């Protein structure tokens, strides 16, 4: 491929809305073009990268017995009504009616389609286990599209679904998929990907892991133990707190004017925030009923844990009405008349002498003891966010570190959530009907490409791993109007292509600085420079995009030397 023939352009400055490096470089380098919020077209360089990632994914899925299939993008709403997700998923799912007034949806995930494909075919235990996968376009009406391909509305994704007759079989296959994912990231050149325990969210299931590429621009917050192998998404991480076991004191109501916040109350009473009981008010989405979470004053509520505990969606209370009995700023569990469900975090265990709201404007209780003063038995649950320096839920050491990450893949043990709701059954060896047990495994292709770009770049452009680079070698012919330069560059170009190397050839009549700037944006791993000066010395200049090598090879052996270098680059990503 010659640069002069590539559709698209490369330019020096990124648009103002490109706030992260990968987005800026992929726009500046002519990889993609904005069409609408979270929707992009791909030019040839971007498309070639996606195809190579897809090829790696296909190879690893096939190695663990995957069967590639294709599900529709458009599906009847009736499938999603069977599973219950037609109403449980919000506006992220695009719903519409066809010309016959049938309710339809655009696929944002394909669990329902997978069950539909297999449920009338896999009728006997002898048909199991099996795994089907696809690489397909999906649409999710994401409200927070950002970062170019990092978070989009339309995207290409590999999703796989396995079906099993026992939990033990699923668990073994889950390990195989986990290893296959590790292989995919290594082969694609993603250097800092870790597997973390995660929350299953709308997918359901009891066990799930996310693969996170560690990055400061990541939207996910991770809890990582520096003393053991514990890694978790903050949404799923258990928050361990040591019981304070404070001295029991009598309950006393004190005047605390203008102390509606934890900070103001701590300053007013001259005590630490950890000795206070904080009240956080939410409302259930379904009926706007109030939920009050009581938690230690120095901690925050993990809303994902709270949703999972309640089994329904919630939102922070927008307005607290007087008839609710909730006294905003002075809420407490003792002598409360609040019309609300009360949740007590485990961090309050052992707080025998805590400060809490007195449910009266400008008053708080000191010396509060839930066991003595609440009036009924207290059920404690874990709804707190883990924090930097917290005790590790695995080894118990205070060694939790908080980092940011980009989710580049996820795997779930779904169980029978979808097969039961959609009535998929098989006959076991005793002739009894059973529900298959499912696993689910997803990777966003575009997001992985953008994440690798975010991880591997310098000030001038991407540094693509050779396994996914749009081309493997770029030839820069400086002064292609020079007969010697033209002849040597053309010869190397032809010979490399005959040897199966993907070559990008720049023989345009442009300044060397402009040619090299474009080459940096293409991010091709191996660069070959042919110039009049080099031709006089009968050499070619060869360098690597990551700047780890810059040398000269004899023009007579240049093709062989380049082939050796390409081979060594591939070996970096071999399993």
Secondary structure by P-SEA (a helix, b strand, c coil): ccccccccccccccccccccaaaaaaaaacccccccccbbbbcaaaaaaaaaaaaaaaaaaaaabbbbbcccccccaaaaaaacccccccccccccccccccccccccccaaaaaaaccccccccccccbbbbbbbbbbbcccccccccccccbbbbbbbbbbbccaaaaaaaaaaaaaaaaaaaaaacccbbbbbbbbbcccccccbbbbbcccccccbbbbbbcccccccccccbbbbbcccccccccbbbbbbcccccaaaaaaaaccccccbbbbbbbbbccccbbbbbbcccccccaaaaaaaaacccccccccccccccccccccccccccccbbbbbccccccccbbbbbcccccbbbcccccccccccbbbbbcccccccccccccccccbbbbbbbbbcccccccccccccccbbbbbccccbbbbbbbbbbbbbaaaaaaaaaaacccccccccccccccccbbbbbcccccaaaaaaaaaaaaaaaaaccbbbbbbccccaaaaaaaaaaacccbbbbbcaaaaaacbbbbbbccccccccccccaaaaaaaaaaaaaaaaacc
